[in-house]
Amino acid sequence: MRFSGNLFNALLLLLVVLLALSLVTSQHQARKTLQLLQQEKQHALQMEVEWGQLQLEQSTWAAPARVEKIAAQYLQMQRPKSGEVQFIQPK
Amino acid sequence: MNYATQHTAHSPAKLPGWRASILFLVLLAGLFGLLGRTIYLQGINNDFLQQKGDARYSRVIEVSAHRGMISDRNGEVLAVSTPVQSVWASPADVTLTPAQNKQLASVLGLNENALRTQLADSSRDFVYLKRQISPDDAGRVMRLNVPGVSLQAEYRRYYPTGEVAAQLLGFTGQDDNGQEGLELGAQAQLGGQAGSQRVIKDRRGHIVEDVASLSAPKAGADVQLSIDSKIQYLAYRELQAAVQKQQAKAGAVVVLDARTGEVLALANYPSYNPNNRAKVSPAAMRNRAVADLFEPGSTLKPFTVATALELGKVQADTVINTEHGAFMVGGKKIHDTHPEASLTVSQVIQKSSNVGAAKMALMLEPKVLWQSLSDSGFGERTGSNFPGEASGKLRDAKTWRPIEQATMAYGHGISVSLLQLARAYTIFTEHGELQSVSLLKLDAPSVGKKVWSDKTVAEMRTMLESVVMPGGTAPLAQVAGYRVAGKTGTAHKLANGKYVDKYVASFVGFAPVSHPRIIVAVMIDEPNNGQYYGGIVAAPVFSQVAGQTLRELNVPNDAPLNNVIAPPAEVVKEEV
């Protein structure tokens, strides 16, 4: 009885120590994961910003005024005059 | 001496009982001391200590939310926010060698001396050196490594279309909130709300624990407009060319989808570059097509004629005595510059006779005419929800005198906006329904309000088509390959309650006549190059804009390509 009581206490002590260690590790893990999450969030934000900039860039390059200017000045193209375009109905 | 042996000699050792009691009391006192301290720290003084602790590692960080994007109906970007850096300094902390001062000034594009004086004023804690510079320049500033100079992230709004849609989109202020135009009108959807979050940071500034979200950030929603950026551009280009050619004060063009009331283009000239508003006059910022009112002149005649037709007072071929171009009403003379003895109702529209329109108006009860103008959307907002939209003036029929009723017939004594006028013409297109105007792309087809019977609408379309035929006021409005219809308008401007020799030339029309797809309204303010008739100044702009828009929308031709038949010299001058 006395012997098994001691053993029980020792087991509990061991359990406490193990739990304490696991708490420390999981806390550490949590912080590391959080840091990763923060990094990813930061990354996502950066990507979003870059996406906006690329869209802006695209629409600046593709602005009708610019396209028309290049077509007329460098490629010697011209807009079809009134009456030069005909629409054909597919049969 | 051997303690072990001594110990065994006096065994068992007997200590005095008081020693144990004292030791017990001392331990007890220690215990109570600790307990007391615990209560003090954890209970009584807890708030203060918690605060101190938080101050060391807990931080509230702002979670930014950016403003939504504005795009056109095809998803082309019209306005987008992107982060930029602002450079600020705390002059007290800045120590700058002359060489560094020079470098900093050249990177920021500032005057060296101005920068030095700015940084010498150590009474200030915070001074912006330059706001909103590109990330590249910001990187160069930081590489100079000047103590006391820091960066702050801000959002800046960019408008890739520049001046083409400037008045329509408006702009935002330094804080990225809408100030004008649709940026202001759609602020509720576009505006993001920054959130905040309490976190625990370690020594190196890394976030180690997410404690609580104090308020969730709300990103601004994107807004998709009904505008088609290609049509917007071509409308602007043609308008600009016309205003410059006519040496006019200003001009505006509205292109509506005739079936849904969506605005495909809304252009104003003169314009400004919304990306650089350093030297912009308030006049250039005004959206004239929506916010400015003018007396429409003859573009209003079709509404008078349609009312008379609908009530059976006249038929399309009824002959009206046009009194050789001079007609007295209540002591005032109404005159035509092309005097005719008589014209049919159809010719009154084609040749834009004031006398004819006035006579038809006088056949009607004032209340009836008022009702039909009101049903056509005059005197009320168009539903566009544009900030500062003018509703126009349509005075109560009870106050009309006969002369006012007569002049109302040809668009004087009533004020309208160009957008209203364009919208009103939806009742003459295929289904004869008055549509609400929408600047946002519609998902579902809108339901309009039917104003006239199909028969009246069909007759009106035929009459309006005759306006662009030889013998009409606007053969210059013709478009190769498409049947078009419309009405010219030329009106004196009012200055201090009197009509002066300044004009507003306009043309409102739709195409193709067989199945109308678009309505185009053109207004040129104070043309000053010798010509001021709507048929000469505004009709060619209609022809260009309508023709190019129809091709852009892939609308099938409803006329042969050689349908343009009038020599331009034969334009019938309309009445003013």
Boltz contact constraints between the chains, C-beta under 6 A:
constraints:
  - contact:
      token1: [A, 31]
      token2: [B, 208]
      max_distance: 6.0
  - contact:
      token1: [A, 35]
      token2: [B, 206]
      max_distance: 6.0
  - contact:
      token1: [A, 38]
      token2: [B, 207]
      max_distance: 6.0
  - contact:
      token1: [A, 49]
      token2: [B, 83]
      max_distance: 6.0
  - contact:
      token1: [A, 52]
      token2: [B, 80]
      max_distance: 6.0
  - contact:
      token1: [A, 52]
      token2: [B, 82]
      max_distance: 6.0
  - contact:
      token1: [A, 53]
      token2: [B, 82]
      max_distance: 6.0
  - contact:
      token1: [A, 55]
      token2: [B, 77]
      max_distance: 6.0
  - contact:
      token1: [A, 56]
      token2: [B, 80]
      max_distance: 6.0
  - contact:
      token1: [A, 56]
      token2: [B, 158]
      max_distance: 6.0
  - contact:
      token1: [A, 59]
      token2: [B, 76]
      max_distance: 6.0
  - contact:
      token1: [A, 59]
      token2: [B, 77]
      max_distance: 6.0
  - contact:
      token1: [A, 59]
      token2: [B, 160]
      max_distance: 6.0
  - contact:
      token1: [A, 60]
      token2: [B, 160]
      max_distance: 6.0
  - contact:
      token1: [A, 63]
      token2: [B, 160]
      max_distance: 6.0
  - contact:
      token1: [A, 64]
      token2: [B, 230]
      max_distance: 6.0
  - contact:
      token1: [A, 64]
      token2: [B, 233]
      max_distance: 6.0
  - contact:
      token1: [A, 82]
      token2: [B, 480]
      max_distance: 6.0
  - contact:
      token1: [A, 82]
      token2: [B, 547]
      max_distance: 6.0
  - contact:
      token1: [A, 83]
      token2: [B, 480]
      max_distance: 6.0
  - contact:
      token1: [A, 83]
      token2: [B, 561]
      max_distance: 6.0
  - contact:
      token1: [A, 85]
      token2: [B, 551]
      max_distance: 6.0
  - contact:
      token1: [A, 86]
      token2: [B, 561]
      max_distance: 6.0
  - contact:
      token1: [A, 87]
      token2: [B, 556]
      max_distance: 6.0
  - contact:
      token1: [A, 87]
      token2: [B, 557]
      max_distance: 6.0
